[in-house]
Amino acid sequence: MPILCRVPTSPVARAYASGSSRARVTVAAAAVTGMAARRPARKYLAAAVVAVVVATVCVLLYGTGGPRGLRWPSPRLSHPAIVHARQGFNHLELSTSRDYIVVLPRPRLVGTLWIQGGHNVVVVGGHITVPASANQLDNDADDTDDDIYLEGQTGVVHLEGLLLDAMYNAMFDAIDVNAPQAVVQIERVRVTGLYGSDRTQHADAVQTWGGVRTLRISDLTVVGDYQGLTINPNLGPVGNAWIYDVDLTLEPVPRALSAISVGGGHMIWLTDAATTCESGRVHLSQVYLRDLVSRRVPGRDTVWPQVNSALPCRAHIKAGRVFWPKLPVTGSVLLSAPPHGPFVPSGSVGPNYRRTSFVER
């Protein structure tokens, strides 16, 4: 966000961050007008008017970032089209030269959201549930078991404040990315019930199977039993991946899926397939992995490459931290739960999420 759009940390700024969109404009305008009013009125009247206009534009284009602030603000949108998703299977075919806001139905979308095309695309707040009718035998070939499938965007895709899951007897992918020209931002997202099988549906919380120019993840909570983050250059190039404040919990498969799911257990996968050391450039910070599955596989092997892999890029472990010195991966994964609880607690995202980073207009 440009410097001119930043408001100092003050009682006025805090009030601005906690109010409605209209209140934010009013408070921001009052703040900058007040600053100008402390100077001689005539001399700085023009400056005050300009400051009010700047404050209003900044709120409309960038939002407030919330009381805590987002790590990455939503993209600046130019005359965006507003598209309302409907219940069921959505295939949105968008122009790659235009910006869009996608609005999810309330209280939740029971179905899937396939976004094809678009330049800058923003989806903020909402709940998507993959239905039991999704095809569970084709490993997502027909796109009926993705909460969100991104394809062919050319700018920045911003996903924020989302709750992603499936019906109790369905396996699914939460976010699949096939956008090698795009920057994809995933912030404040919670994924639950992420169960899969290596025989049928390879469930992933985030998978870059088709490539991405830059992947940015901050504040992500995932609960399930399969591949939480699959950041590999399998079918497309992966540029830089920045992954901050993520907690992954590996838990047993529920009874409703026990007959078809044999589980996976790799909650982080970093290479192209299981036999290569080809990887994107990944930066990890405050990434936690907790294993609640009672089995023979130790917690240190819930990542790939594993500690006991024959690959030269195998993982190393020290003091409960897993790292990969032979991969272009910086940082580490902590084999524990976050000390202060999940980064995205239950009830903090979904249809009632307050839209902090973008204001519809």
PyMOL commands that set and color helices and strands:
alter all, ss='L'
color gray80, all
select helices_A, chain A and resi 3-5+11-18+21-37+41-62+255-257+299-301
alter helices_A, ss='H'
color red, helices_A
select strands_A, chain A and resi 81-84+88-94+100-103+109-117+121-130+146-151+156-166+173-194+204-207+212-224+227-230+238-250+268-269+281-291+303-304+316-318+321-323+329-330+333-334
alter strands_A, ss='S'
color yellow, strands_A
deselect
rebuild
show_as cartoon
